[in-house]
Amino acid sequence: MTYRNHQGFSLGPIGFLIVANIILFIATSINTELIRLLGFHPAIFFERPWTIVTNLFIHAPFPNIGHILANMITLYFFGNYLIRLIGKRKFLIVYFLGGIIGNVFYAFILPPPSLSIGASGAVFALGGVLVVLRPRLRVFVFPIPVPLPLWAAVVGGFLIIGLFPQVAWQAHLGGLVFGLVAGLFLRRKERRFF
């Protein structure tokens, strides 16, 4: 008896998110007008409500590749680890709600008169959940040659990134706060399960 497993090619949720971000990065680098159409601007939210989600797929256009590169690398590593802990469905809930809550924080905490783009709020939500679920996890952060506790990498990353001008630190904070709260909720469920 022969058994063949032909599942075919599948990107999975992380692959889909990364590919979608890369495609839109290329599109917005070719036509920067798309950034205004898809980026989140609190002052015109009711005219363009879709932007509270679409801005999670938009990053600074070429040649500024640092923004998308940092978010996608972090999404890949945090996301793969988190999916193994909580599953694809909960991962996607955390990712998108973290990004949306990040946008809400951006809109209401010292709202700047500018557009917000990027997946950072969603990515910080993933980091927040991992900090709570795996507090002893150690990670490497380039260019530091020794592993750091995850909480130090996430909090340090938030503080350092917040120092840069034109960074929506409010969105990062919103995603992180949501991730920490979601992590507490998920940890309680994890303990009950075991």
C-alpha positions, -999 to 999 in steps of 0.1 A, spaced: 0 0 0 13 34 -10 4 67 7 10 100 -10 5 133 6 -1 160 -20 -10 191 0 3 214 -27 19 247 -22 6 270 6 19 303 17 2 302 51 -8 334 69 27 347 74 37 341 38 5 357 26 11 388 48 47 392 36 39 387 -1 10 412 2 33 437 18 60 433 -8 35 436 -37 21 468 -22 56 481 -15 64 477 -52 31 492 -62 35 522 -39 71 527 -50 58 529 -86 27 550 -78 31 570 -45 -5 582 -48 -15 548 -35 0 557 -1 -25 585 3 -53 563 -8 -44 533 15 -27 551 44 -45 559 76 -52 595 83 -74 601 114 -88 634 101 -104 618 70 -111 583 85 -148 586 78 -142 593 42 -118 563 39 -127 538 66 -108 510 49 -75 527 57 -76 515 93 -67 480 78 -51 488 45 -24 509 61 -10 478 77 1 467 42 17 500 32 53 510 40 76 539 30 84 535 -7 117 526 -23 145 535 -17 135 534 20 135 497 24 144 497 62 107 502 72 93 471 54 125 450 60 123 455 98 86 448 99 87 417 76 117 401 93 101 406 127 68 393 114 85 362 101 103 353 133 76 364 159 48 351 137 62 316 131 69 311 168 35 325 178 15 304 153 30 273 169 18 284 203 -17 297 195 -27 286 159 -33 304 127 -67 318 135 -57 334 168 -25 346 152 -45 365 126 -69 379 152 -39 392 173 -22 406 142 -51 425 127 -66 437 160 -32 448 172 -28 468 140 -63 483 143 -58 492 180 -25 507 171 -43 530 146 -68 539 173 -40 549 196 -25 569 168 -58 587 162 -64 596 199 -30 601 216 -15 634 205 -29 629 170 -4 642 145 -16 658 113 -1 631 91 -6 598 75 2 565 93 15 536 73 32 503 83 26 470 101 45 480 132 14 481 155 5 446 144 40 434 148 44 449 183 11 431 192 28 398 183 58 408 204 35 417 233 17 383 232 51 365 231 64 385 260 36 373 282 34 337 269 71 330 269 87 355 293 121 337 294 125 335 256 158 349 244 163 364 210 191 378 189 188 414 178 211 427 152 238 440 158 240 428 194 261 396 195 244 380 225 208 368 230 185 392 249 154 384 269 125 390 245 109 416 268 141 437 267 142 434 229 105 444 225 106 473 250 140 484 239 129 483 203 98 504 211 119 530 230 146 533 203 122 534 174 101 561 192 131 584 191 131 586 153 113 615 138 81 607 118 76 574 136 40 567 147 51 556 182 14 558 193 6 529 169 35 509 182 23 515 218 -13 506 209 -2 473 193 21 465 222 -6 472 249 -31 451 229 -6 423 226 2 423 263 -35 421 272 -42 394 246 -12 375 259 -27 375 295 -60 362 281 -43 335 261 -20 325 290 -50 320 312 -66 298 286 -33 279 281 -31 272 318 -67 259 320 -60 236 290 -30 220 307 
